[in-house]
Amino acid sequence: MLEIDYITVISSVVLILSALLTPLFNPFFRKPRISESATTDEGDTNISAEQNENAVSENNEEDSEPQISNSPTAIAPPVSIVFTPNDDAETLSKNLSIYLSQDYPDYEVIVVAPQGDSETEDILKIYSENPRLYTTFIPESSRYMSRKKLAITLGVKAARNEWVLMADIFCAPQSDQWLKVLARHCEDRRNLVIGYTRYEDETPDFWRFERFHTACYLMREDQKGKPYRCNSNALLFRKSDFNKHDGFRGNLKYLRGEFDFIVNKYSHRDSLALENSETGTLIEPYPTHKHWLNKHLYYMENRQHLERSTAHRFLFGLDQTAMYLNYILIIVAACCSGFMQNWILLGAAGVALIVTLSMRMLIAKKVLTLFNEEIPAWKIIPFELRLIWQNLNYKIKYWRANKYDFISHKL
């Protein structure tokens, strides 16, 4: 007969409890709410069954937190969309017509392009008769500052409307209702609206998983009224705020991070709305490896100058620590029990492993599917384990990089 001692019982209970609890330390478990569907012409709000289930699942603790309403309204303020293409003539040609044909009563599209970019100029001439389009150019002599941020600043100054929508032209809306569902959040109490962005389906699974994993942290912070930064490609803000606080002053020399710096600088508690419905989502094309890597390296530089960075990164660290400690506990228990021929403890370790893998895959798969991220369930565990080592790889590459690669020449 097997002898059962207190140490075996306690160890087995600890293993099972750890397996049940640690999957809850997970951004997928703290899933962000999905914005309600756009209002129909009759004024009815269409909310999918999954969205209703998602809303009902919010616990009492979340109900006591400051909530940011995503209810569709009839709000449709005039909007100025600003694009800053840089050697993006191909995508400008492909996507500009989509933005110019949005089903929205009053908006303009401002394109700020580098002077002398003949391909971009040729494309803009094709649409020159469109009354919604306005173009301006960055002087070739502009130096010693981020040309991207300079272009945005010029676009904001040219805007004739209070609400300015900054977006990347290489990303595309999924319908002509995109602008309408974003702008419905432009209430008096708001000064920022973030639109969700995801990679197209052809993008490598891990890149899509990593981006969505990060987005879950950021969207929950947005919805709790504690925004940190923006990893999307669409952002509505007020022109008056931008001018009053001198735009990008304080971070103009950093080459990238324009979305991050605006959210971090201009947001305050409950002033930001998030639009992450399918209609309000932009699709970003499969990036090159260089673009994907540079995006992470630029963030490594920029986060040192963002407020609330430590608090944001603490939760990720806590989740990763809980996950790895659970796996380590299971492995140690399995090895020790096998060596001591304690089959009860070995069985408990096996059960704990099965529970851990099953819960983590089910929780993640449900949320990934909710946001139209079709990633095979069997890839979820290795992707979760890879995240922290991938971050270490980014840090090593950043430490080895020339830091002047991340900033323009100093004045």
C-alpha positions as CSV (number, residue, x, y, z in Angstrom):
1,M,0.0,0.0,0.0
2,L,1.0,3.6,-0.6
3,E,2.0,5.5,2.4
4,I,0.5,8.9,2.6
5,D,2.2,11.5,4.9
6,Y,1.4,15.0,5.7
7,I,4.2,16.4,3.5
8,T,2.8,14.6,0.5
9,V,-0.7,15.8,1.1
10,I,0.4,19.4,1.7
11,S,2.7,19.4,-1.3
12,S,-0.1,18.0,-3.5
13,V,-2.6,20.6,-2.3
14,V,-0.1,23.4,-3.0
15,L,0.6,22.1,-6.5
16,I,-3.1,21.9,-7.4
17,L,-3.9,25.3,-5.9
18,S,-0.9,26.9,-7.7
19,A,-2.2,25.3,-10.9
20,L,-5.7,26.7,-10.4
21,L,-4.7,30.2,-9.3
22,T,-1.6,31.2,-11.4
23,P,-3.4,31.1,-14.7
24,L,-5.5,34.0,-13.3
25,F,-2.4,36.1,-13.2
26,N,-2.8,36.7,-16.9
27,P,-3.8,39.7,-19.1
28,F,-6.2,37.4,-21.0
29,F,-8.1,36.6,-17.8
30,R,-8.3,40.4,-17.1
31,K,-9.7,40.7,-20.6
32,P,-10.6,44.2,-21.9
33,R,-14.2,44.9,-22.7
34,I,-15.2,45.2,-26.3
35,S,-16.9,48.4,-27.5
36,E,-20.5,48.1,-28.4
37,S,-21.5,47.9,-32.0
38,A,-22.4,51.0,-33.9
39,T,-26.0,52.3,-33.7
40,T,-28.2,51.4,-36.6
41,D,-30.3,53.9,-38.5
42,E,-33.3,53.0,-36.3
43,G,-31.2,53.8,-33.2
44,D,-30.9,50.2,-32.0
45,T,-27.7,49.0,-30.6
46,N,-26.4,45.7,-31.9
47,I,-24.3,43.9,-29.3
48,S,-23.0,40.4,-30.1
49,A,-23.7,37.5,-27.8
50,E,-20.0,37.3,-27.0
51,Q,-19.9,40.9,-26.0
52,N,-22.9,40.4,-23.7
53,E,-21.3,37.5,-22.1
54,N,-18.1,39.5,-21.7
55,A,-20.0,42.4,-20.1
56,V,-21.8,40.1,-17.7
57,S,-18.6,38.4,-16.6
58,E,-17.2,41.6,-15.1
59,N,-16.9,41.0,-11.3
60,N,-18.0,43.3,-8.5
61,E,-14.5,44.7,-8.0
62,E,-14.4,45.9,-11.6
63,D,-17.9,47.5,-11.1
64,S,-16.4,49.7,-8.4
65,E,-13.7,50.9,-10.6
66,P,-14.0,54.1,-12.7
67,Q,-15.6,53.0,-16.0
68,I,-15.2,54.5,-19.4
69,S,-18.4,54.3,-21.3
70,N,-18.3,52.9,-24.8
71,S,-21.9,53.4,-25.5
72,P,-22.6,54.5,-29.1
73,T,-24.2,58.0,-29.4
74,A,-25.2,60.4,-32.1
75,I,-22.0,62.4,-31.6
76,A,-20.4,63.4,-34.9
77,P,-18.1,66.4,-34.5
78,P,-16.1,67.7,-37.4
79,V,-12.8,65.7,-37.6
80,S,-9.4,66.4,-39.3
81,I,-7.5,63.2,-40.2
82,V,-3.7,63.7,-40.5
83,F,-1.4,61.4,-42.4
84,T,2.3,61.7,-42.6
85,P,3.5,59.3,-45.3
86,N,7.3,58.9,-45.7
87,D,8.3,56.8,-48.7
88,D,4.8,55.3,-48.5
89,A,3.6,56.1,-52.0
90,E,2.3,52.5,-52.6
91,T,0.2,52.3,-49.5
92,L,-0.9,55.9,-49.9
93,S,-2.2,55.0,-53.4
94,K,-3.9,51.9,-52.0
95,N,-5.5,53.3,-48.8
96,L,-6.2,57.0,-49.4
97,S,-9.4,56.4,-51.3
98,I,-10.7,54.3,-48.3
99,Y,-10.2,57.3,-45.9
100,L,-11.7,59.8,-48.4
101,S,-14.9,57.7,-48.7
102,Q,-15.8,57.4,-45.1
103,D,-19.5,57.6,-44.3
104,Y,-19.2,60.7,-42.1
105,P,-20.8,64.1,-42.5
106,D,-18.0,66.6,-41.8
107,Y,-14.3,65.7,-42.0
108,E,-11.1,66.5,-43.9
109,V,-8.0,64.5,-44.8
110,I,-4.7,66.3,-44.4
111,V,-1.6,64.7,-45.9
112,V,1.8,66.1,-44.8
113,A,4.5,64.7,-47.1
114,P,8.2,65.3,-47.5
115,Q,8.9,68.0,-50.1
116,G,10.5,66.5,-53.2
117,D,8.8,63.1,-52.9
118,S,7.7,63.0,-56.5
119,E,5.8,59.6,-56.2
120,T,3.7,60.9,-53.3
121,E,3.1,64.2,-55.1
122,D,1.9,62.3,-58.2
123,I,-0.6,60.3,-56.2
124,L,-1.9,63.4,-54.4
125,K,-2.5,65.0,-57.8
126,I,-4.9,62.2,-58.7
127,Y,-7.1,63.1,-55.7
128,S,-6.5,66.9,-55.9
129,E,-10.1,67.5,-57.0
130,N,-11.5,65.8,-53.8
131,P,-12.9,68.6,-51.6
132,R,-12.0,66.7,-48.4
133,L,-8.3,66.5,-49.2
134,Y,-5.7,69.1,-48.2
135,T,-2.0,68.6,-48.7
136,T,1.1,70.3,-47.3
137,F,4.8,69.5,-47.3
138,I,7.7,69.4,-44.9
139,P,10.6,71.7,-45.9
140,E,13.7,69.8,-47.0
141,S,15.7,72.1,-44.7
142,S,14.0,70.8,-41.5
143,R,16.5,69.0,-39.3
144,Y,17.5,68.5,-35.7
145,M,14.1,67.1,-34.8
146,S,11.8,64.1,-35.5
147,R,10.5,64.7,-39.0
148,K,7.5,62.4,-38.1
149,K,6.5,64.6,-35.2
150,L,7.2,67.8,-37.2
151,A,4.9,66.5,-39.9
152,I,2.2,65.8,-37.3
153,T,2.6,69.3,-35.8
154,L,2.2,70.8,-39.3
155,G,-0.9,68.7,-39.9
156,V,-2.4,69.9,-36.6
157,K,-1.7,73.5,-37.4
158,A,-3.4,73.1,-40.8
159,A,-6.4,71.4,-39.3
160,R,-9.6,73.4,-39.3
161,N,-11.4,71.2,-36.7
162,E,-11.0,70.8,-33.0
163,W,-10.8,67.1,-33.1
164,V,-7.7,65.7,-34.9
165,L,-7.3,62.1,-35.8
166,M,-3.7,60.9,-36.2
167,A,-3.3,57.7,-38.1
168,D,-0.8,55.8,-40.2
169,I,-1.6,55.6,-43.9
170,F,-0.2,52.0,-44.2
171,C,-3.1,50.8,-42.0
172,A,-6.6,50.4,-43.5
173,P,-10.1,50.5,-42.0
174,Q,-12.4,47.5,-42.5
175,S,-15.4,49.6,-43.5
176,D,-16.6,53.1,-44.3
177,Q,-18.1,53.3,-40.8
178,W,-14.7,53.3,-39.1
179,L,-14.5,57.1,-38.6
180,K,-18.1,57.2,-37.3
181,V,-17.5,54.6,-34.5
182,L,-14.3,56.4,-33.4
183,A,-15.8,59.8,-33.4
184,R,-18.9,58.8,-31.4
185,H,-16.6,59.0,-28.3
186,C,-15.8,62.6,-28.8
187,E,-17.7,63.9,-25.8
188,D,-17.1,67.1,-23.9
189,R,-15.4,65.2,-21.1
190,R,-13.0,63.4,-23.4
191,N,-9.8,64.7,-24.8
192,L,-8.4,61.4,-26.3
193,V,-9.9,58.5,-28.2
194,I,-7.7,55.4,-29.1
195,G,-8.7,53.2,-32.0
196,Y,-7.6,49.5,-31.8
197,T,-5.2,48.1,-34.4
198,R,-4.1,44.6,-35.2
199,Y,-1.8,42.9,-37.7
200,E,-3.3,41.3,-40.7
201,D,-3.8,37.5,-40.6
202,E,-0.7,36.7,-42.7
203,T,1.6,38.2,-40.1
204,P,3.6,35.5,-38.1
205,D,1.6,34.1,-35.2
206,F,4.0,35.1,-32.5
207,W,4.1,38.7,-33.7
208,R,0.3,38.9,-33.6
209,F,0.3,37.1,-30.2
210,E,2.9,39.4,-28.7
211,R,1.1,42.6,-29.9
212,F,-2.3,41.4,-28.6
213,H,-0.7,40.4,-25.3
214,T,0.6,43.9,-24.8
215,A,-2.6,45.4,-26.0
216,C,-4.6,43.6,-23.3
217,Y,-2.5,45.4,-20.6
218,L,-2.9,48.7,-22.3
219,M,-6.6,48.4,-23.1
220,R,-7.4,47.5,-19.5
221,E,-5.4,50.5,-18.3
222,D,-7.4,52.7,-20.7
223,Q,-10.7,51.3,-19.5
224,K,-9.8,51.7,-15.9
225,G,-9.0,55.4,-16.5
226,K,-5.2,55.0,-16.1
227,P,-3.8,55.2,-19.7
228,Y,-0.1,54.7,-20.1
229,R,0.7,54.6,-23.9
230,C,-0.8,53.6,-27.2
231,N,0.4,50.7,-29.4
232,S,-2.3,51.3,-32.0
233,N,-2.2,53.4,-35.1
234,A,-5.2,55.7,-34.7
235,L,-5.6,58.4,-32.1
236,L,-8.1,61.2,-31.8
237,F,-7.1,64.3,-29.7
238,R,-8.1,67.9,-29.3
239,K,-6.2,70.5,-31.3
240,S,-6.7,73.0,-28.5
241,D,-4.9,70.7,-26.0
242,F,-2.1,70.1,-28.5
243,N,-1.5,73.8,-29.0
244,K,-2.0,74.8,-25.4
245,H,0.7,72.3,-24.2
246,D,3.1,73.0,-27.0
247,G,2.5,69.7,-28.9
248,F,5.5,67.4,-28.6
249,R,7.6,69.8,-26.6
250,G,9.8,67.7,-24.3
251,N,10.1,64.7,-26.6
252,L,10.5,66.2,-30.0
253,K,14.0,64.9,-30.4
254,Y,13.0,61.3,-30.1
255,L,12.5,59.9,-33.5
256,R,9.4,57.8,-32.8
257,G,6.8,57.2,-30.1
258,E,4.4,59.9,-31.3
259,F,1.3,57.9,-30.2
260,D,2.9,57.0,-26.9
261,F,3.9,60.5,-26.0
262,I,0.6,62.1,-26.8
263,V,-1.4,59.6,-24.7
264,N,1.1,59.7,-21.8
265,K,1.3,63.5,-21.8
266,Y,-2.3,64.6,-22.5
267,S,-4.4,61.9,-20.8
268,H,-5.8,62.3,-17.3
269,R,-8.1,60.1,-15.3
270,D,-11.2,59.1,-17.2
271,S,-10.5,61.5,-20.1
272,L,-9.7,58.8,-22.6
273,A,-12.1,56.5,-24.5
274,L,-11.2,53.3,-26.2
275,E,-12.8,52.0,-29.4
276,N,-11.9,48.3,-30.0
277,S,-15.0,47.0,-31.9
278,E,-14.4,45.2,-35.2
279,T,-15.7,48.2,-37.1
280,G,-13.4,50.5,-35.3
281,T,-10.3,48.4,-35.9
282,L,-7.5,49.2,-38.3
283,I,-5.6,46.4,-40.0
284,E,-1.8,46.9,-40.1
285,P,0.0,44.9,-42.9
286,Y,2.6,42.3,-42.3
287,P,5.6,44.4,-41.2
288,T,9.2,43.7,-42.2
289,H,11.4,42.2,-39.6
290,K,13.3,45.5,-39.4
291,H,10.1,47.5,-38.8
292,W,8.9,45.0,-36.2
293,L,12.2,45.0,-34.3
294,N,12.7,48.8,-34.5
295,K,9.3,49.3,-33.0
296,H,10.4,47.5,-29.9
297,L,13.8,49.1,-29.7
298,Y,12.3,52.6,-30.0
299,Y,9.9,51.8,-27.2
300,M,12.9,50.7,-25.0
301,E,14.2,54.2,-25.4
302,N,10.9,56.0,-25.1
303,R,9.6,54.3,-22.0
304,Q,12.4,55.9,-20.0
305,H,10.7,59.2,-20.6
306,L,7.1,58.1,-20.1
307,E,5.3,58.5,-16.8
308,R,3.7,55.5,-15.1
309,S,6.2,53.2,-16.8
310,T,7.2,51.3,-13.6
311,A,3.6,50.7,-12.6
312,H,2.7,49.4,-16.1
313,R,5.7,47.0,-16.2
314,F,5.1,45.8,-12.7
315,L,1.9,43.9,-13.6
316,F,3.7,42.2,-16.5
317,G,6.5,41.2,-14.2
318,L,4.0,39.8,-11.7
319,D,2.2,37.7,-14.3
320,Q,5.4,36.3,-15.7
321,T,6.8,35.5,-12.2
322,A,3.6,33.7,-11.2
323,M,3.6,31.7,-14.4
324,Y,7.2,30.6,-14.2
325,L,7.1,29.8,-10.5
326,N,4.2,27.5,-11.1
327,Y,6.0,25.7,-13.8
328,I,9.2,25.5,-11.7
329,L,7.2,24.1,-8.8
330,I,5.6,21.4,-10.9
331,I,9.0,20.4,-12.4
332,V,10.7,20.3,-9.1
333,A,7.9,18.3,-7.5
334,A,7.9,15.8,-10.4
335,C,11.7,15.3,-10.3
336,C,11.8,14.9,-6.5
337,S,8.8,12.6,-6.4
338,G,10.2,10.4,-9.2
339,F,13.5,10.2,-7.4
340,M,11.8,9.3,-4.1
341,Q,9.3,7.0,-5.9
342,N,6.5,9.1,-4.3
343,W,3.8,8.2,-6.9
344,I,1.0,10.2,-5.2
345,L,3.1,13.4,-5.4
346,L,4.1,12.6,-9.0
347,G,0.5,12.1,-9.9
348,A,-0.4,15.5,-8.3
349,A,2.4,17.1,-10.3
350,G,0.9,15.6,-13.5
351,V,-2.6,16.8,-12.7
352,A,-1.2,20.3,-11.9
353,L,0.5,20.4,-15.2
354,I,-2.6,19.4,-17.1
355,V,-4.7,21.9,-15.2
356,T,-2.2,24.7,-15.8
357,L,-1.9,24.0,-19.6
358,S,-5.6,23.6,-20.1
359,M,-6.6,26.7,-18.2
360,R,-4.0,28.9,-19.8
361,M,-4.9,27.7,-23.3
362,L,-8.7,28.0,-22.8
363,I,-8.5,31.5,-21.2
364,A,-6.2,32.8,-23.9
365,K,-8.0,31.2,-26.8
366,K,-11.3,32.6,-25.8
367,V,-10.1,36.2,-25.8
368,L,-7.9,35.8,-28.9
369,T,-11.0,34.6,-30.8
370,L,-13.1,37.4,-29.4
371,F,-10.7,39.9,-31.0
372,N,-10.4,37.9,-34.3
373,E,-6.9,36.7,-33.6
374,E,-6.8,33.1,-35.1
375,I,-3.8,31.6,-33.3
376,P,-3.8,27.8,-32.8
377,A,-4.3,26.8,-29.1
378,W,-1.2,24.6,-29.0
379,K,1.0,27.6,-29.7
380,I,-0.3,29.7,-26.7
381,I,1.9,28.0,-24.1
382,P,5.2,28.2,-26.0
383,F,4.4,31.8,-27.0
384,E,3.7,32.8,-23.3
385,L,7.0,31.2,-22.2
386,R,8.8,33.0,-25.1
387,L,7.6,36.5,-24.2
388,I,10.1,37.2,-21.3
389,W,13.0,35.8,-23.3
390,Q,12.0,37.8,-26.3
391,N,11.9,40.9,-24.2
392,L,15.4,40.1,-22.9
393,N,16.5,39.9,-26.5
394,Y,15.1,43.3,-27.2
395,K,17.0,44.7,-24.2
396,I,20.3,43.2,-25.3
397,K,19.9,44.7,-28.8
398,Y,19.0,48.0,-27.3
399,W,22.0,48.0,-24.9
400,R,24.2,47.3,-27.9
401,A,22.7,49.9,-30.1
402,N,24.0,53.4,-30.6
403,K,21.7,55.5,-28.6
404,Y,21.9,58.4,-31.1
405,D,20.0,56.1,-33.5
406,F,16.9,56.8,-31.4
407,I,17.1,60.6,-31.4
408,S,17.7,63.4,-33.9
409,H,20.7,65.6,-33.6
410,K,20.7,67.8,-30.6
411,L,20.1,71.5,-31.0
